[in-house]
Amino acid sequence: MLTFPAARSGNGDSHKIDIVSFSLETRHGIWMAQASIKPKGHSKKKRTFEEVSFIHYDGAEGHFTRLLPGAGAGSVVLH
């Protein structure tokens, strides 16, 4: 879960936005999604998020990408 720092509006009020981010790697590429977290019903402890839509990120690079076997010519071994 990510929490953005409190931002101040013009009238001095502050607020924060809690979000959740998902990253999914398949043999077809890396897919990402993000959603804001909201209270669930009248509970003060339970929270939920709306249905997310994954977006294909074809330019994602980094140490923890292309780890799946057959994920392309550049697949790597982690250990």
Secondary structure as GFF3:
##gff-version 3
##sequence-region A 1 79
A	DSSP	beta_strand	2	3	.	.	.	ID=ss1
A	DSSP	beta_strand	7	8	.	.	.	ID=ss2
A	DSSP	beta_strand	14	15	.	.	.	ID=ss3
A	DSSP	beta_strand	18	26	.	.	.	ID=ss4
A	DSSP	beta_strand	29	39	.	.	.	ID=ss5
A	DSSP	beta_strand	47	49	.	.	.	ID=ss6
A	DSSP	beta_strand	55	57	.	.	.	ID=ss7
###
